[in-house]
């Protein structure tokens, strides 16, 4: 309810600003003109193909990155020598802006589906690995010692202590991975203008069709909001056991 009221208040404020300033539509369209443009792209059959073209590489790249990232993060975090070797490269690639690496993947893979999927994969993989690695390395040593004192082997300690303790870090890494993967997708679509929602945003901007640009941008924001909301629910579920322990 609070979110709905906040949205309604934002729309009213937006409309009041347009009325009060008399700003041109090419600079700031009214909410009504954006809704009209949304109806137009829906009835013209432009919206759904663009959404599908963006979501396919997004979901494929994210799925691969999240699965592989969790596995690699747990392994690297559990091994001192693996962490020593991999950490500098992981942090180095993580700090490198994706827009700087996009031309390399475009040169190697072209402008199509493969480049989008690869950049989503790379963008999402690194934060997942780093978050999982940090989670493993913060496991309370007393918990491990207690498990070993009860006769737990190395695999049992990993499965029953390390992984459950790391679940909140895994969920947080997944959330960050989703956000960065989404950005990686848009970098390709908005840089080279090759299909998807990002291309429609750039195309609308180049034609000074600001209401349509805002309509496609709203679709981008809604897609990102849905993905982040799902990841936050996952994080809350994964962290539930900690709340129960401290009650």
N, C-alpha and C positions, 0 to 999 in steps of 0.2 A: 504494500500500500504506500509506504514511504517513497519507494522508487517511482511509483506511478505519479504521485503528487509532485515529486521533484521534476519529472519529465514534463508534466503539464506546466509547471511554473517556468521551466526553461523555454518552452515553446511560446508562452505568453510574453516573456521578457524579450525573446527574439523578435516577435511581431511588433512589440512596442518600439524597439530600437529602429526597425525598418520604417515604421510610421513617423517616428519623431525626427529622424535624420533625413528622410527622403532619399536615402542612398540608392544608387542605381542598381538594377537587378544583376548586372554583370559583375558587380562587386559583392553584393550580399542579397541573395534572393529571399523572399518571404517564405515562411513555412508552407503556406498554401501553394506557392508555385513549385516548391520542391515535391510536395505530395502529388501535384498535377504531373510533374515530370516522371515521378515514380510510376504512376498509372500508365503513362505513355510507353515507358520502356517495358512495362509488363504486357500491355496489349500488343505492342509491336513484336513481341517475342525475342527481345534483346537480353532481358535480364537473366532468365534461367540458363541459357547456353553459357553466358559469361560466368555465372556462379559455378556451374558444373565444371567448366574448363579450369577454374581456379581450385576447386575443392579436390579434384582428382589427384593432382600432384601433391597438394597439401596433405591429404590424408595418407597417401602412400609414403611420402617422405617422413612424416611424423611417426607413423607406425614403425617403420624400420629404425628410425633414430631412437625412439623411446625404448624399444626392446633391446637393441644393441647397446644403447647408452647405459641402461641399468646394469646389464651384465658386465660391461667393461668397467664401469665405475666401481662396482662391488669388488671385482678382481684387482683393480689397481689399488684401491683403498686397503685391501687385505694384504698386499705385498709391498714391502718396503723398497725392494729393488725396482719393481715395476713403477712405483710412484716416482722414484728418483729419476728414472729414464724418461717417463712420459710427461711428468708435470710441467717442465719448461715449455714443451711443444703445445700442450693443451692450453696453458694460460696464454701463450703467444698467439695461437690461432683464435682463442676466445676474445682477445683484445683487438684483433684485427677487424675492422669494419667489413661487413659482408659485401658492401658495395665495391670494395677494393678487390675482392676476389671474384666478383661476378664476371668481369671480362674474360678471366682465365677459363671459367667453365663454359662461357658462351663460345670462346675460341675452340675449345675441345669438343663440345657437344652440340653446338649450334644454338638455335633460338627456340627450340620446341619443348616438348614435354620433359625430356630427359634433363635439360638444364634446370627447369623449375624444380623437379623432384630432387635433384642433387643438391641444389642450394638450400632447399627446405631441410633436407637430411643433415647437411653439414651445420646449418644454423642451429638446428634443434639438438644435435648430438652432443656438442661440447658442453652446454650448461647442464645437461642430464648427467654426463660423466663426472663433471666437477662436483656437482651437488652430491651425487651418490658416494664419490670418493671421500669428500669431506665428512659425510655422515658416518661412514665406516670408521674413520679416524677419530671420531669423537665418542665412540662407544665407551661407556664406563668400564674401566679395567676391573673393577670389583665384581661386576656382573659376569665377566669372562672367567675370573678366578673362582667365583662361586659355582659356575657351571662345571668347571673342570674338577672342582673338589667333590662333585657328585658323580664323577666318572664320565662326563661328556667328552667325546672325542672332538677332533678338529672340525669335522663336518657338522656334528651336532651343535657345536658352539656357533658355527657360522649360520646354520639354519634356524636355531631356536633363540639365539641372542642377537647376533649381529644384524641379520636381515630385519627382524621386527623392530629393533631399535632404530634402524636406518629408514624405515618406511616414511616418516615425515619428510626426511631429506629427499627421498625418491620422489614423493609427491610434489615437493617444491621444485625439484629439478624438472619434472614433467611440465609444470605450469610455466616455468621460464622457457623451457624448450618449445612449447606451443607458441608462446608469444614471439620468440625469435624466429621460429620456423615460418610464421605468418609474415613477418617482416622480410625474410629471405625471399618468399614468393613474390611479394609486392615489388621488391627491388628489380627482379627480372621483368615483371609485367610492365612496370612503370618506366623502366630504363629503356628497354628495347621495343615496348609497345606491341608485344606479341601475345594476343589472346588474354582472356580472363577479365576480371573486374578492374584490375589495375589499368589495362589498356583502355577500357571504356572511360575511366576517369581522365586519363591523359587526352583521349580523343575529344571528350566533351570540353576540356579546358582549352585545347587548341582551337576549337570552334566558338569559343566564348559563350558556350551554353552552360552558364553557371548553375542554373537549377538542376539540370541533368547531372552535372558533376557532383553536386551536393547529394543527389539521390543515390548515385553509385557509391559515394563516400559513406552514406548512411548504411548501405548494405555491408560495406567493409567493416564498419564499426559494430554492426549487429553480429556479424560472423565472428569477429574477434571476441565480443562480449560473451557469446554462447560458449566458445571454446574455453575462455578463461574461467567462466562460471563452472563449467564441468570439471576443470582441473582443480578449482578451489574446493569443490565438493569432495573430490578424491582426496585432497590434502586433509580436509576436516575428518574424513572417515579414517584415514591412515593414522591421524594423530589422536584418535579417540581413546586408544588404550592408555596413552600417557595421562590423559585427564582422569581416567578411571583409577589409575595407580595412585595419584596424588589426592584423591577425594578422601 
